[in-house]
Amino acid sequence: MVRSVSLFSQLLKQIPRPLFAGLASRHKAERNAKGFTSQDWQIVNNILANNS
C-alpha cells in the first residue's frame, strides 16, 4: 500500500510552531477556546493528515 502525505500536512509542516503561536496570540484566536489550544489542534491535524 502506497502512503502519501496530504497537502494540508505539508503546509502545516512549513509553519514553525513559535510563529503559529505568535499569530494565534496576536489575533486572539484562543480567547474563547476551552480545552485545546491552537498548537494542540495543529498537532492533531498533523496526526490526522498523516493517517489518512
N, C-alpha and C positions, 0 to 999 in steps of 0.2 A: 504494500500500500504506500503510495506516494503522499507525503505530507508537504503542504506548502504554508508559508507564513502569510497571514492575511495582510492586506494593505493597511488596515487600521492598526494592526500590531506594529507594522514597520514605521508608521507615522508616530505612534506613541514612543517608540524607542529612540526617536530623534530628538525628543524634548527632554532636556535634563530635568531631573526631579526638583532641584532648587529653583530653577526658572519656573516650572509649573506651580510650585508652592508660592512663589513670589507673585505670580499673576493672579492666583486664586485669592491671595491676601489683598492685593491691590484693588481687585474688583469686588471684594467682599462676597466671594462666591459661596462661602460656607456660613454665612450669617444665620441661615435658617436650618442648617444641617443638624440632624440628630443621629448620632451613631457613627457613621462613616465620614471620613474626611475626603477631600478631593484626591489626595495621594492614595488613600485606600482604594478608591474607585479606579484610579489609574492602574494599580496593581491587579485588581480584579479583572479589568478589561484586558490586560495583557495575558492573564491566565486563560480567560475565555477565548480570546482570539487565537492563542496558540493551540487550544484543544479542539477548535472547530475545523 
